[in-house]
């Protein structure tokens, strides 16, 4: 059986890979200003805390089941084991659609940012360069990529912290720390007519990617490392975004939300710390997007690898790099590279606007997929534990969190459904937002049909869905491959 580079990623590496996927610099420079500008509400910081809490509840059963089902395609495996193999295939399809959409959405964002920064080249030219870099990074095991991305993450978090300090020390006249807190964290600032659902949806989109730590299950040093990594990603990201949005609101003034569209964090960084820090922040925005692309690419590659190893996808796609420093999913990396190339080429040839069309559509599809998957795995975790497939987990883990997380997830999906038009920028009453559901539904339907076909023609593969977990006692570790006995 083919395996990845086992026991090579600790809690820090796993947390870094997950936080990088959510791209803190993108949230600071794009998500937070856009949320204030679109909603006009002061409760953005509180919305991050609310979504962080929901994500934490959703993560409890997800991480708990992963202890018993450590798999490179976690949503696929958990849904298969908690419900049935067909639902596992649906989970795999939605995962690949969601992560591919999120990764592809970042290419036009990076291309447009670099093109504007250097004043030369079409967005797709810079996106092509990023595509090549992501493909190159995918040739290395997760631990190697985590070290590279970890350095970039540390730098961008440092810049976000500098912005937070600048925002609190240079507040608008009516938005000092005490007054600002009263507005930012008041429930009335979150429950605003016509804005509440949009606030929560924007906040939820910022957390997309923090759940990817489970995709490195085969490479993690232990289940505890995955649990700690996930907690750090969700908790750390939530607190960071809460303070960053609070500082931003304090800087522009909570009573002047209409100015958010024209006030960029880079301006404050340059004003307080000088042009050097502002230029560094601009550069880190580009590298942050690139790091997020690489992180999503790694998650896609591991999902493809896991499905190929179980015979659901072509066997050639389970190829990994050889040798003591090998264990990288080369087959999966190639598949995600081809997929993103097809999507980008189609968009470029169609002349789609990179920021007005490609980015919002693909990122919205991705965010809906991630939330739907987390909600579904919460409910499947409940049945998983009810079947006695767990261990000595408490009632809180086995029942309370799955039911609470599944319920909150369903509510969040309804909130998101009501705000899809706002995210896409379509006219009120337009039927275009239904295309998001159509894309995801088409993927789910294809998976259901594939499940029926597999069950009829290859029942051994169908019954083995979600069960292809290597036994460390019988499978050669890549780290030992070069040793001759």
N, C-alpha and C positions, 0 to 999 in steps of 0.2 A: 504494500500500500504506500502511495506517495504521501509525504508529510512536509510541512513547512518547518522553518527554523524554530524548533521547540524550546520553551523555557528561556527565551531571550529578551522578553520585555517585562519590566517591573511596573509598579504603580505610576511612577513619574512618566515613563515612556507612553503608557496607555492613556493617561490623562492628557498628555501633550498632544497625542495623535487625535484625540476627541475634541479638545478645545480648538486646535488649529482648524478643524473642519468648520467650526462655526465662525471663524475669521473675525476676531475682535476688532481689528482695524476697520473692516468693512461695516461692522455694526456701529462703530463710533462715527465714522465719516459719512455713512450712507443711511443705515437703518434708523438711528436715533433722530437725526434732523428730519428725515422723511416722516417719521411717526408724529413728531410734534407738528410739522407743517400740515399733514393731512388731517389729523384729528383736532388740532387746536386745544388739546386737553393737557392739563398739568400732571396727570397721573401716570406718566410713562414709567418713572422709577418703580411705582407700586405694581404696575403691570408685569415688570420683570420678576418681582418677588412672587407674584401670584403664579406665573407660569413656571418659575423655578420650583415652587411647591408641588404643582401638578406633575411636572417632569420627575421630581423625586419620588412621588407616590407611584407613578407609572414604572419607574426604574426598579423599584423593590422586587416585584414579582419577576420582572425581566431578568434581573441579576440572579435572583434565587433559583430560577429554573436553569440558568446557565451553569450553575454548580453541577447539575446532574446531566446537562446536555451541552457540554463545551464544544461549540461548532463554529466553523468559519462562516457559515450562513445562519446566524442566530435566529432571525425571524422565521425563516424557512423551517429550521429544525424544531423550534419550539412550537410552532403551529402544528407541525406534523405529529409531534409527540403528544401535544395537549388535546388535539382534535382528531384529525385524520390526514393521511398523506396528501390528499387533494388540496386541503387548506394549506399544507406546507408549500405546495407548488404555487398557489395563489400568493402566499407570502413572498416567495422567491421572485415572482414576476413583478410584484409591486415594489419590492426592494430594488431590483435592478432598474426599473423605470424611475423610481424616486431618486436614487443616488446618481444615476446617469444624467437625469435632468438637472440636479443640483450642481454636478460637476460641469456640465455643458453650459449652464447659465453663467458661470464665472468666467468663461473664455471671452465673451463680448465685453464683460465688465473690465477685465484686465486689458483687453485690446484697446477699448475706448479710453481708459485711463492713461495708458502709456502713450497712445497716439496724441492725446491732448498735452501730456507732459513734455514730450520731446518735439511736438509740433510737426511730426512727419509720419507718413505711413498710414495705410488703412488699418482699421481695427483687426481685420482677419489676419494681417501679416504678423502682428504681435501675438495674436492668439495662436498662430501656427508655431511660433517660437516657444510659447508656453506649453503647447501640446508636446513638443519634442522633449522639453525638460521633464514633464510629468512622466513621459514614456521612459526616459533615462532613469529617473528615481525609482520607477517600478521594477527595475532589474535587481534591486537590492532588498534584502530582508527587512522586515518591519523595524527591527531594532536600529538598523543603520539609518533608515529614513527618519525615525523618531529623533535621533541625535541631530540630524540636519535641521529638521523642522523645529526641534526644541530650542535651538539657538535663535531662530527667527521669532518664535513665539515669545521668548524672554524679552527680546528687543521691543516687540510691538506692545506687550503688556506694560513695559516700562514707559513707553510713550503715552499709553492710555492713562497710566497713573500720573504722569506729568500733566496731562490735560485735566484730570480730576482736581489736582492741586491748584492749577491755574484758574479753573472755573470757580472753585470755592473762595479763592482769594481775590477774585475780580468779579464779584456779583453785580447784577443790575441793582439800582437803588431800592427796588421793592422786593428783592429776592435774596436777602441775606440768609445765612444758614438756618436760623430759627424760622423765619417767615417762609423760606423756601420749603423747609421740611413740612410745615403745616399744609402747604399746597400739594407738594409732591406725593405725600403719603396719606392724604385725606381720602376716605372712600368716595366722597362726593366728586373728587377729581378724576376718579376712575369710572364711576357710573355716570356717564354723560350721554345724553340722548344722541343717538346716531353715531357714537364714537366708541362705545365700550367694546363691541366686538372687533372693531378695527384695531384698537389698542392691543387687545390680547392676541390677535392674529399676528401683528407685526412682532410682538414679543416672542411668540412661539416660533416664528421663522428664524429668529436669532439663535435659537437653541438647536436647530437642525444640525446634526452631526455629532452632538455630544453623546449620542447613544452608540457611536461606532466602535467604542472600546471592546464590545463583546465580539466583534468580528475577528479580533486577534486572540481568540480563546486558545488556539493551538500553540501560539507563540508566547502566551503569558506565563510568567513564572509560577503562578498559582491562581486559584479562584479569588483568593483574598486580594491579590493584585488587581484583578479586574473590577472587583467591587469598589476598592479604594479609588482606582482610576476613574470609574464612572461617577463616584461621589464628588471627586475633585473637579471633574469636568462640568457637572451640572451645578454644584454649589459655587465653585469658583467663578464660572461664567455668569451665573445669576447675580452674584454680589458685585462683580466687576461692571456688568452692564447697568445694574441699578445705580451705582455710584456715578458712573460715567454720564448717564442720562440726567441724574440729579444735578451734577455739576454743569452740564450743558444748559439745563433749564435755568439754573441760578445765573449763568453768564448772560443769556439773552433776555432773561426776565420772564417769569411765569405769566405775567400779564401781557406779554408781547409774542405770543406763540405764532402770530402771522409772520414774524420776521425769521422764523426758523429756516425757511427755504433758502434764504440768502446768507445765512450765517454758518460758515464752515468751521469745524474745530481747528483746522490748519491755521486759520487766521489768528486765533487766540494763542496757539503755540508759538507762532512767529512773533506776535506782539510781546509775549511774556519772556520767552527764552531765546529769541533771535531767529534769524532765517535758517541757521544751521539745523536746529531742531525741527523746524517746519519742513525743510527739504528732506531730512531723515524720515520724518513721518510720512511724507509723500512716497518715498522709496519703499518704506515698510508697508504701505498700503498695497503696493504692487506685489511685494514678496508675500504678504499675508494672503492675498487672493491666490497666488501661485501655490502656497503651502496648503490652502484649503482644497484646491484642485487635486493636489497630490494625495491628500488624506482621503478624499472621496474616491479617487482612483484606486487607492490601496484597498478600501472597503469593497469596492466593486470586484476587484481582482480576487479577493478572498472568497467572496460569494460564488463567483464563477468557478473557482478552483474546487470548492466544496461540492458543488452540484455535479461537476464533471467527474469527481472521484467516486460519486455514488452512481454514475451511469446515466444521470438525468440529462446532462449535456455531453457533447462529444468528448471522448476520453483524452484526445490530444490537448484539450484545454486544461488538464490538470498538471501539465508540465511545470516543474520547478527547477531553479538553478542548482547545479550540482556542487559538491565539495563541502569542505568544513565550514566555509563562509557562505554557503548556499541556502536553499530553502525559501527562495523568493518565488511567488506564483507567476512565472513568466507567461504561461498560457492565459491566465486571467488578465494580466496586464495588457497583453496584445489585444484581447477581446475588447477591453474597455477603451483602448486607444482607437480601434477601428470604429467602435460605436460613436464615440465623441467626434471623430473625424467625419463620419457620415452626417451627423446632426449639424455640425458647423458648416460643412460644405453645402448642405441643403439650404440652410438659412442664408449663407452668404450669396449663393446663386439666386435666391429669391429676392435679394435686396432688402431683407428685413432689417429694421432699425435695431442696432445692438442693445440700446438702453431702453427704448420705448416699447419694444416688442419682445426680443429674444430673452433678455434678462428677467423681466417680470413674469412672463409665461412659464419659462422653465423652472424658475425658483418657486413659483406658486405650486406647480405640479409636484415638485420635490417635497415641499413643506407639507402638503396634504398627504402624500404617501407616507412620510415618516410618522405623522400623527396617527394615521389610520393603522399603521403597523404596531405602534406602541399600544394603541387601544385594543387591537385584536389579541396581542400577546398577553395583555392583562387578563382578558377573559379566558384565553386558553390556559394560562397559568392556574386559574381557579380549577378547571377540570383536570389539569395535570396533577395537582395535589389531591383533589378529591378521589382520584383513581389510586391513590396510595403510591405514586411514583416518586415522591420526594423523600426527604429524610426526617429529621427531627425539627423541622421548621415550626415556628410558633403560629398560633391562630392569626396573629397580626399579619404575618407574611403569607400564610396559606389562603386566608379568606378576606380579611379586612382590606389589605392593599390591592389585591386583584379586583375586588368589587368596586372599591372607591376609585381606583385608577381607571378601570373600564368605564365607569359612569362619568367621571370627569372628562375622559377622552371623547366619549360620545357627545357630551355637551360642547366640548371644544370644537369638534368637527362641525356641529351645527353653527357655532359662531363663525367658523372659518367659511362655511358654505355661504353664509350671509354677507361675507366681506370679500369674496373672490373678485367680484366686479371692481371693487375699490383697488385691490392689489393689482389687477390687470389694467386698470385705467379705462375700462369700457364705459359706454353710456348707460345710464339707468334703464333697466328693462331690456337690455341687450341679451340675446341668447348665447353670445359667444362664451361666457363663463362655463356653460355646460360642456364645452370641449374638454375642460380639465377632467370632469367626471368621465367623459367618453374615452379619453386616453387611458385612464386608470382602469375603467371597466373593461375595455378591450383587452388589456393585459391580463386581467383576472379571468375573463372568459376563455382566453387562449390557454391559460394554465389549467382551468377546469377540463377543457377538452383534451389537453395533453395528459392529464391525470387519468381520464377514462381510457385513453389509448394505451398508456403504459400498463394499466391494470389488466387490460385485455390481452396485450401482446407480450409484455415483459413483467409479469406479476412479481418476480423476485426483486426487480429494481423498484417497483412501486412500493412493495412492503418494506424495502430497506431505506426509504426516504427519511432523512433525519437521523439515521442510525450509523452513518459511516464515520464513526469516531475511532481514530487509530488507538490501538493498544500499545502503550509504550514499551511493554515487555517483549513484543514480537516484531516491532517495526524499527528498522534502522534509522537512527537520528542522523540528519545531514551533517551534524558536527562530527560524527564518527565515520563518515563515508570514506575519508582518505586514509583511514588506518587499516593497515594490512595485518591480518592475524595468521 
